[in-house]
Amino acid sequence: MMVKCIQLDMECAALCYAAAQLMSLGSVSAAALCKICAKLCDACAAECSKHENEHCKECAVACSECAAECKKM
């Protein structure tokens, strides 16, 4: 039941970390990666919001906020 949620969480964390690293380096590729990151964060938020666990609700909020910031890039 939680397999998809956990998989998206792990992918999202990895991609967010990579995006943050590229942004801190001033990479010309940061904006392109942030577009992908925003899509994955939106998907993760949607999946996490389906579950009643408190940590899933917190994750959904964090992913939504991250997606919004990435979309600003």
PASERO-473692 format. One line per field, with one value per residue (C-alpha): chain; x, y, z. Coordinates in Angstrom, 2 decimals, padded with zeros to 5 digits, always signed. Example, Ala and Ser with C-alpha at 12.3 -4.5 7.8 and 13.67 -1.06 7.14 Angstrom:
! PASERO-473692
mol [A|A]
xx [+012.30|+013.67]
yy [-004.50|-001.06]
zz [+007.80|+007.14]
//
This chain:
! PASERO-473692
mol [A|A|A|A|A|A|A|A|A|A|A|A|A|A|A|A|A|A|A|A|A|A|A|A|A|A|A|A|A|A|A|A|A|A|A|A|A|A|A|A|A|A|A|A|A|A|A|A|A|A|A|A|A|A|A|A|A|A|A|A|A|A|A|A|A|A|A|A|A|A|A|A|A]
xx [+000.00|+002.81|+005.30|+004.51|+004.61|+007.97|+009.43|+008.29|+009.64|+013.07|+013.13|+011.94|+014.58|+017.35|+016.21|+015.71|+019.23|+020.65|+018.70|+019.90|+023.49|+023.25|+021.63|+024.39|+026.96|+025.20|+024.80|+023.15|+021.35|+019.67|+016.53|+015.95|+016.42|+014.08|+011.30|+011.67|+011.92|+008.67|+006.81|+008.17|+007.41|+003.82|+003.48|+004.94|+002.61|-000.41|+000.55|+001.38|-001.89|-003.77|-002.52|-003.67|-000.28|+000.96|+004.36|+002.63|+000.63|+003.82|+005.57|+002.72|+002.98|+006.78|+006.62|+003.98|+006.11|+009.20|+007.29|+006.13|+009.69|+011.05|+008.42|+009.78|+013.15]
yy [+000.00|+002.43|+001.24|+003.97|+006.61|+005.48|+005.23|+008.77|+010.06|+008.62|+009.87|+013.30|+013.59|+012.59|+015.01|+017.90|+017.36|+017.37|+020.51|+022.30|+021.36|+022.67|+025.89|+026.43|+025.99|+028.50|+025.82|+026.70|+023.35|+024.20|+025.69|+022.64|+020.28|+022.39|+021.90|+018.14|+018.50|+020.46|+017.72|+015.02|+017.05|+017.55|+013.80|+013.04|+015.53|+014.03|+010.52|+011.43|+013.34|+010.07|+008.67|+009.48|+009.18|+012.42|+012.08|+011.67|+014.85|+016.71|+015.32|+016.41|+019.98|+020.05|+018.65|+021.18|+024.02|+022.66|+022.34|+025.95|+027.17|+025.09|+026.53|+030.00|+029.10]
zz [+000.00|+000.83|-001.79|-004.31|-001.59|-000.27|-003.78|-004.63|-001.31|-002.02|-005.61|-004.55|-001.83|-004.24|-006.92|-004.48|-003.17|-006.69|-007.60|-004.47|-005.27|-008.82|-007.63|-005.06|-007.82|-010.06|-012.73|-016.02|-015.71|-012.39|-013.94|-016.15|-013.22|-011.10|-013.67|-013.33|-009.56|-009.43|-011.33|-009.05|-005.93|-007.13|-007.71|-004.30|-002.60|-004.36|-003.32|+000.28|+000.68|+000.09|+003.40|+006.93|+008.62|+010.14|+008.47|+005.09|+005.66|+006.60|+003.53|+001.27|+002.58|+002.23|-001.30|-002.33|-000.98|-002.74|-006.03|-005.73|-005.17|-008.03|-010.37|-009.63|-011.16]
//
